[in-house]
Amino acid sequence: MEELLEIKSLLLKGDTQGALAIIEELEEMSRDDKINNISSYGVILLLHLIKQQAENRTTRSWDVSIRNSVRQIQTKNKRRKAGGYYLTPEELRLALEEAYPTAIDQASLEVEEGRYEPEELAQKVNQESIINQALALIVLPKQ
């Protein structure tokens, strides 16, 4: 709210450059928030895909969690009023790659009841395959 009042004040003074700088900062903050949200759901999505691959099975709970994570990522990534998406497929891939180590850490606690250290689990599964699978679930045909 303070930023909006500052923008208004700057515009009234004729300082459009100052107002635009604040607007750009707000846009960046909003984008960072979207990326953080998408990454959080990405960790959950990757966690369950890792468990599926490592254990060569699935459960209804994992399937539901995967579907919910995909929906949330798609929702968070969609620009409602302006149309389009916040992150391109390439940026989504990067977000998933950055989320992957956290997902491996969490999955190591769950796969076969915590049998593997994160490094061991990382060797047991195929990161590229899991990220490709996650991306295929997330990216809409129009994107």
C-alpha positions, 0 to 999 in steps of 0.5 A, spaced: 500 500 500 505 504 501 508 503 494 501 505 491 501 512 495 509 513 493 507 512 486 501 517 486 505 522 489 511 521 484 506 522 479 503 528 482 510 531 482 511 529 474 516 524 476 514 518 471 521 515 472 521 514 479 514 511 479 516 507 473 522 504 477 517 503 483 512 499 478 518 495 476 520 493 483 513 491 484 512 487 478 519 483 480 516 482 487 510 479 484 514 475 479 518 472 485 512 470 489 509 466 483 516 463 482 516 461 490 509 458 489 510 454 483 517 452 486 513 449 492 508 445 489 514 443 484 517 440 490 511 436 492 510 434 485 517 431 484 517 428 491 511 423 488 514 422 482 521 420 485 517 416 490 513 412 484 520 411 480 524 409 486 519 404 488 516 402 481 509 403 484 504 408 486 498 410 491 492 413 490 494 418 495 501 420 491 496 420 484 492 425 488 498 429 490 501 429 483 494 432 480 493 437 485 500 440 485 499 440 477 493 444 478 496 449 483 502 450 478 498 451 472 493 456 476 499 460 479 502 460 472 496 463 469 496 470 468 488 471 469 487 478 467 493 479 462 492 472 459 498 468 458 503 465 463 508 468 468 513 462 466 515 459 459 516 452 459 523 453 459 523 457 466 518 452 468 524 447 467 529 451 471 524 452 477 523 444 477 531 443 476 532 448 482 526 444 486 529 437 485 534 437 490 529 439 496 525 433 493 530 428 493 532 430 500 524 429 502 523 423 498 529 420 501 525 420 508 519 416 505 522 412 499 522 405 502 521 408 509 527 412 509 532 407 507 536 411 502 541 417 503 539 423 498 545 422 494 543 414 494 536 416 492 539 421 487 543 415 484 537 410 484 532 415 480 533 418 473 532 426 474 532 428 467 526 423 466 522 425 472 523 433 470 521 431 463 515 427 466 513 433 471 514 438 465 509 434 461 504 434 466 504 441 467 505 445 460 498 446 457 498 444 449 497 452 448 503 454 452 
